[in-house]
Amino acid sequence: MAKFSTIILAAGVGSRMKSHKPKVLHSICGKSMIARITEAALLVSDDVHIVLYHQKEFIEAHLRQYFGAKLEFITLHTQDCENFPGTGGALMDSGLASRGQMFRVKYPRTLVLNGDMPLISPESMRAIVTTNAPIVLSTITLENPSGYGRVVLESTSSHTPKVLKIVEEKDCNEQERDITLVNAGIYAFDTELLASTLPKLNNDNAQREYYLTDVIALAREDLAKESQVPLITAFYGDAREFMGVNSKSELAQAEAIRLQTLRQRAMDQGVIMRLPESIYLEEWVEFEGECEIENNVRICGISAIKHSHIKAGSVVEHSVIEHSDIGPMAHIRPHSHISHTHIGNFVETKSVHLDGVKAGHLSYLGDCEIGSGSNVGAGVITCNYDGKQKHRTIIGQNVFIGSDTQLVAPVEIESNSIIGAGSTITTNVKSGALALSRAKQTHIAGFFHRFFAKPQDSTH
């Protein structure tokens, strides 16, 4: 396998995202953009550097949760960002280059990525960096190239297209503005060439920034002086995979693309999906066996659905569902483990272990364990929070819990017992018992007619 270093640029403010959260921490299918591209990079490179500035503490802490000590972090200082703005400026004064050598990267080949390109695959990264040219530039063709730097080629007929220059949109003339081949923002460099060219960058442009793209033209001059063939090559990429995310609209587009992949992968594994375009899945969701997922279902976090049916409008979060049917309109909150169980409409669970249970409708089951053969009536709730801390409810096997019952935790209902409807249970119930806690029903004869009797008219 080719060895190369990787630099991920994630120092920008991301003002077009219009968010207090750093742009690269916005998530797609449950995983942040920066975590996605970093994870992909680590699959093909063992020398990954992250360049940070804006809210660097949050981004670094976030990535360390995922990847521990596998990354090198480079922090730009305030004066660096003011004196050397732009992508080229980030590399110029990041400490990566010094005295003409990239002394903080390990390998003679360097891949440069942007932290807001969450869909690029490890395979594409490897293909770009192993293309045989001193500089490789990723390009995509767009019907509407607005906002992108235009790529000017020496010749469009060559199988190995050579790049003449890249022109940022604000610096384009009319002819250049019509070009639809644009810079996707991913580069591969011979490390020595990049290090020697960076110090020559200037900010003589409309934005007054140091563009990394100017390295292309500068490198052409150096190669020409050395009488070498100017092999600065364009790598044609897929617009969907190479898209950059700079706004919440583009974030939604990228998530829609990733969702298509996740749904297709699930269906290829044998999952039945009803109206798949309405189903939301996150990255860590796993399926086993022939599952069925109905429309408007949302499955989040580290969840496993095994041989189960999730009905319309239900939500499953960070839970395991096995040989069960859920919903419609049920909410399975985190840390629920449900097996061989029927969960009906408008039932909510949290931190439960249910095995062979029926809970047909309108119940809240939180912080509890319920054994096989037990039936939970409509309106049953476990009162698990006393205002200071959570408590657990333990329910055995073959327990019948009548409708509209409150189980005030901590409490244990032993196997083969019955809770009468409308009860509030505050103490443990022994096996074989019937527990009731409701006021005795009374009847007052004739009360209806007295209550609704018409008052006498005082004028007669």
C-alpha positions in Angstrom: 0.0 0.0 0.0 1.3 3.5 -0.9 2.3 5.5 2.1 1.2 9.2 2.2 0.4 11.9 4.7 -3.0 13.6 5.0 -3.8 17.2 6.0 -7.5 18.1 6.7 -8.3 21.8 6.7 -10.9 22.6 9.3 -9.9 26.1 10.6 -12.7 28.1 8.9 -15.5 30.0 10.6 -18.2 28.7 8.3 -20.3 31.8 8.3 -22.6 30.6 5.5 -23.8 27.8 7.9 -25.3 30.5 10.1 -24.8 28.5 13.3 -23.0 28.9 16.6 -21.8 25.3 16.2 -18.6 24.9 14.2 -19.5 24.0 10.6 -17.5 20.7 10.6 -19.4 19.5 13.7 -22.7 19.5 12.0 -23.8 15.9 11.5 -25.0 13.8 8.6 -26.9 10.6 9.7 -25.7 11.0 13.2 -22.0 11.5 12.5 -20.2 14.8 12.2 -18.7 15.9 8.9 -15.2 16.1 10.4 -15.5 12.7 12.0 -16.6 11.2 8.6 -13.8 12.5 6.6 -11.2 11.8 9.3 -12.4 8.2 9.7 -12.1 7.8 5.9 -8.6 9.3 5.9 -7.4 7.0 8.7 -8.5 4.0 6.7 -5.8 4.8 4.0 -3.3 7.0 5.8 -1.4 6.6 9.1 -0.3 10.2 9.2 -3.3 12.5 9.5 -3.0 16.2 10.5 -6.0 18.4 11.4 -5.6 22.2 10.9 -7.9 24.1 13.4 -8.6 27.6 14.5 -12.3 28.5 15.0 -13.6 26.8 18.1 -10.7 24.5 18.0 -11.2 23.2 21.5 -14.6 21.7 20.7 -13.5 20.2 17.4 -10.3 18.6 18.9 -12.2 17.2 21.9 -14.9 15.8 19.6 -12.3 14.0 17.4 -10.3 12.7 20.4 -13.5 11.0 21.6 -13.7 9.1 18.2 -10.0 8.6 17.4 -8.0 9.0 20.6 -4.3 9.8 19.9 -4.3 8.8 16.2 -4.3 12.4 15.0 -2.0 15.3 14.9 -3.6 18.7 15.6 -2.2 22.0 14.3 -3.7 25.2 15.7 -3.5 28.5 13.8 -3.0 31.6 15.9 -5.1 34.7 15.6 -2.3 36.7 13.9 -1.8 33.9 11.5 -5.5 34.0 10.4 -5.3 37.8 10.0 -2.0 37.8 8.1 -2.5 34.6 6.1 -6.2 34.1 5.4 -7.4 31.4 3.0 -6.6 27.8 2.4 -3.1 28.5 1.3 -2.5 30.7 4.3 -3.6 27.9 6.6 -0.8 25.8 5.3 1.7 28.6 5.0 1.6 29.5 8.7 0.4 26.3 10.3 3.9 25.1 11.2 3.7 22.3 8.6 6.2 24.0 6.3 9.5 25.3 7.5 12.6 26.2 5.5 11.2 24.6 2.4 10.4 21.2 3.9 7.1 19.8 5.3 8.8 18.7 8.5 5.6 17.7 10.3 4.5 15.2 7.7 6.1 11.7 7.4 5.8 10.9 3.7 7.0 12.3 0.4 3.4 12.4 -0.9 0.7 14.6 0.8 -3.1 14.6 0.4 -4.9 17.8 1.3 -8.7 17.6 2.2 -11.3 20.0 3.4 -13.2 19.1 6.6 -16.6 20.0 5.0 -16.5 17.3 2.4 -18.2 14.5 4.3 -19.0 12.0 1.5 -15.6 11.3 0.0 -14.6 7.7 0.2 -11.3 6.1 1.2 -11.1 4.6 -2.3 -11.2 8.0 -3.9 -8.6 9.4 -1.5 -6.3 6.6 -2.4 -7.0 7.0 -6.2 -6.2 10.7 -6.1 -3.0 10.4 -4.1 -1.6 7.5 -6.2 -2.2 9.2 -9.5 1.2 9.5 -11.1 1.7 13.3 -11.2 3.5 15.8 -9.0 0.2 17.6 -8.4 -3.3 16.0 -8.7 -6.3 18.2 -8.5 -9.8 16.8 -7.9 -12.5 18.2 -10.3 -16.2 17.9 -10.9 -18.4 19.1 -13.6 -21.5 21.1 -12.6 -24.3 22.6 -14.7 -24.3 25.5 -12.3 -20.7 26.2 -11.2 -21.6 29.2 -9.2 -19.4 29.6 -6.1 -16.6 27.3 -7.3 -13.1 28.0 -8.7 -12.9 27.2 -12.4 -10.3 24.8 -13.7 -8.6 25.8 -16.9 -7.0 22.9 -18.8 -4.2 23.0 -21.4 -6.3 20.5 -23.5 -9.6 18.9 -23.0 -8.9 16.0 -25.5 -6.1 14.3 -23.5 -6.7 11.2 -21.4 -4.5 12.7 -18.8 -5.7 16.3 -18.7 -3.1 18.8 -17.7 -4.2 21.8 -15.6 -3.1 25.2 -16.6 -4.6 27.1 -13.7 -7.5 27.5 -11.3 -9.4 30.8 -11.2 -11.5 31.6 -8.1 -15.0 32.8 -9.2 -14.5 36.4 -8.0 -11.4 36.6 -10.2 -12.9 35.1 -13.3 -13.3 36.9 -16.6 -16.4 36.3 -18.7 -14.9 33.4 -20.6 -13.6 31.7 -17.5 -17.0 32.1 -15.7 -18.6 29.9 -18.3 -16.4 27.0 -17.5 -18.3 24.1 -15.9 -15.3 22.1 -14.8 -14.6 23.2 -11.2 -12.2 22.6 -8.4 -13.6 20.1 -5.8 -11.0 21.2 -3.2 -9.0 18.0 -2.8 -5.3 17.9 -3.8 -2.4 15.5 -3.9 1.1 16.9 -3.9 4.7 15.8 -3.9 5.5 17.0 -0.4 8.8 18.6 -1.4 7.1 20.5 -4.2 4.3 21.8 -2.0 6.8 22.9 0.7 8.9 24.8 -1.8 5.9 26.5 -3.5 3.9 27.6 -0.5 6.2 30.5 0.5 5.7 32.0 -3.0 2.0 32.5 -2.6 0.6 36.1 -2.5 -2.8 37.6 -1.9 -3.1 39.7 -5.0 -6.8 38.8 -5.7 -10.3 40.1 -5.0 -10.6 38.3 -1.7 -7.1 39.3 -0.4 -6.6 35.7 0.5 -3.8 33.2 0.0 -5.3 30.5 -2.3 -3.9 27.0 -2.2 -5.0 26.8 -5.8 -2.3 29.3 -6.8 0.2 26.5 -6.1 -0.8 25.1 -9.5 0.4 28.0 -11.5 3.5 28.5 -9.4 4.4 24.8 -9.7 4.1 24.9 -13.5 6.7 27.7 -13.5 9.1 25.7 -11.3 8.7 22.5 -13.4 9.2 24.5 -16.6 12.4 26.1 -15.2 13.7 22.6 -14.5 12.8 21.5 -18.0 10.4 18.8 -16.8 7.0 17.9 -18.3 4.4 19.9 -16.4 2.4 17.0 -15.0 -0.3 18.8 -13.1 -3.3 16.5 -13.6 -7.0 16.8 -13.1 -8.8 13.9 -11.4 -12.4 13.6 -12.4 -14.6 12.9 -9.4 -18.3 12.3 -8.8 -20.2 15.5 -7.9 -22.2 13.8 -5.3 -19.3 12.2 -3.5 -17.1 15.4 -3.8 -19.7 17.9 -2.8 -18.7 20.5 -0.2 -21.1 21.5 2.5 -21.2 25.3 3.3 -24.9 25.8 4.2 -27.7 24.1 5.9 -29.3 23.5 2.5 -26.2 21.7 1.3 -26.1 19.8 4.6 -29.6 18.5 3.9 -28.6 17.5 0.4 -25.5 15.6 1.6 -27.6 13.8 4.2 -30.1 12.8 1.6 -27.3 11.3 -0.5 -25.9 9.4 2.4 -29.4 8.2 3.4 -29.9 6.7 0.0 -26.7 4.6 0.5 -27.8 3.5 4.0 -31.3 2.5 2.8 -30.0 0.6 -0.2 -27.4 -1.2 1.9 -30.3 -2.3 4.3 -32.5 -3.5 1.5 -29.6 -5.4 -0.1 -29.3 -7.2 3.3 -33.0 -8.3 3.0 -34.8 -5.5 4.8 -38.3 -4.6 3.6 -38.8 -0.9 3.4 -42.2 0.8 2.9 -41.7 4.2 1.2 -37.9 4.0 1.8 -37.5 7.7 1.0 -39.4 8.5 4.2 -37.2 6.4 6.5 -34.4 8.0 8.4 -31.4 5.8 9.5 -28.2 6.7 11.2 -24.7 5.4 10.5 -24.5 2.8 13.2 -27.9 1.1 12.6 -27.6 -2.6 11.9 -30.1 -5.1 10.6 -30.2 -8.9 11.0 -32.6 -11.3 9.3 -35.7 -10.3 7.4 -36.9 -7.1 9.0 -39.7 -4.8 7.9 -39.5 -1.0 8.3 -42.6 1.0 7.5 -42.9 4.6 6.4 -41.8 7.6 8.5 -39.7 5.4 10.9 -36.6 7.0 12.5 -33.8 4.7 13.8 -30.9 6.5 15.5 -27.7 5.8 17.3 -26.1 2.4 17.9 -29.3 0.4 17.2 -29.8 -3.2 16.1 -33.0 -4.5 14.5 -33.2 -8.2 14.3 -36.0 -10.2 12.8 -38.4 -7.4 13.7 -41.2 -5.2 12.3 -41.0 -1.5 13.0 -44.4 0.1 12.1 -45.2 3.5 10.7 -44.2 6.6 12.6 -42.1 4.9 15.3 -38.8 6.1 16.6 -36.0 3.8 17.9 -33.0 5.3 19.6 -29.8 3.5 20.6 -31.6 0.2 21.3 -31.8 -3.4 20.4 -35.1 -4.9 19.0 -35.2 -8.7 18.5 -38.1 -10.8 17.2 -40.6 -8.1 18.1 -43.1 -5.7 16.5 -43.0 -2.0 17.4 -45.7 0.6 16.9 -47.2 2.3 15.0 -46.2 5.6 16.6 -44.1 4.1 19.4 -41.0 5.7 20.9 -38.2 3.4 21.9 -35.8 5.6 23.8 -32.1 4.8 24.5 -30.9 1.6 26.2 -34.0 -0.4 25.6 -33.5 -4.1 24.9 -36.8 -5.6 23.6 -37.1 -9.2 22.5 -40.1 -11.4 21.5 -42.4 -8.5 22.5 -45.3 -6.6 21.1 -45.1 -2.8 21.6 -48.3 -1.0 20.4 -49.2 2.5 19.4 -48.1 5.4 21.6 -46.0 3.3 23.9 -42.8 4.8 25.2 -39.9 2.9 26.7 -36.5 4.0 28.2 -33.7 1.9 29.7 -35.9 -1.3 29.7 -35.4 -5.0 29.3 -38.6 -6.6 28.0 -38.7 -10.3 27.1 -41.9 -11.8 25.8 -44.1 -8.8 26.9 -47.3 -7.3 25.5 -47.8 -3.5 25.9 -50.5 -2.7 23.5 -51.0 1.1 23.8 -50.6 4.3 25.7 -48.0 3.3 28.3 -44.7 4.7 29.6 -42.2 2.0 30.6 -39.0 3.5 32.0 -36.1 2.0 34.0 -37.8 -1.4 34.3 -37.4 -5.1 33.6 -40.5 -7.2 32.6 -40.5 -10.9 32.3 -42.1 -13.2 29.7 -45.9 -13.7 29.5 -46.6 -10.3 31.2 -49.3 -8.0 29.9 -49.2 -4.2 30.4 -52.6 -2.5 30.1 -53.4 0.8 28.5 -52.2 3.9 30.4 -49.8 2.0 32.7 -46.7 4.1 33.7 -43.7 3.4 35.7 -43.0 6.4 38.0 -39.3 6.1 37.8 -38.2 9.6 38.9 -38.7 11.0 42.4 -37.4 14.5 41.6 -33.8 13.7 42.6 -32.9 10.3 41.1 -34.1 7.5 38.9 -35.3 4.2 40.4 -36.1 0.8 38.8 -39.2 -1.3 38.6 -38.9 -5.1 38.4 -41.8 -7.1 37.1 -41.7 -10.9 36.9 -43.2 -13.4 34.5 -46.9 -13.8 33.8 -47.9 -10.6 35.5 -51.2 -8.9 34.5 -51.1 -5.1 35.0 -54.5 -3.5 34.7 -55.1 -0.3 32.8 -54.3 3.1 34.2 -51.9 1.7 36.8 -49.0 3.7 38.3 -46.0 1.7 39.5 -44.0 4.0 41.9 -40.4 2.9 41.8 -38.5 1.4 43.4 -40.9 -1.5 43.4 -41.0 -5.2 42.5 -44.0 -7.1 41.2 -43.3 -10.8 41.5 -44.3 -13.4 39.0 -47.8 -14.7 38.6 -49.5 -11.7 40.2 -52.3 -9.3 39.2 -52.5 -5.5 39.5 -56.1 -4.2 39.4 -56.9 -1.4 37.0 -56.6 2.1 38.3 -54.2 1.2 41.1 -51.2 3.1 42.4 -48.6 0.6 43.6 -46.0 1.8 46.1 -44.9 -1.4 47.8 -43.7 -4.8 46.5 -46.3 -7.3 45.4 -45.8 -11.0 46.2 -46.2 -13.9 43.8 -49.8 -15.0 43.4 -51.4 -11.9 44.9 -54.0 -9.4 43.6 -52.9 -5.8 44.4 -55.5 -3.1 44.5 -55.2 0.5 45.7 -58.3 2.5 44.7 -61.2 4.0 46.6 -64.2 1.9 47.1 -66.9 2.6 44.6 -70.1 4.2 46.0 -73.5 4.9 44.6 -75.8 7.9 45.5 -79.3 7.1 44.2 -81.1 9.9 42.4 -78.1 12.2 42.3 -78.3 12.8 38.5 -81.8 14.4 38.6 -80.9 16.5 41.7 -77.7 17.7 40.1 -79.3 18.7 36.7 -82.7 19.8 38.2 -83.8 23.1 36.6 -84.0 26.0 39.2 -87.5 27.3 39.9 -88.4 30.5 38.1 -88.6 33.2 40.9 -91.1 35.3 38.9 -93.9 32.7 39.3 
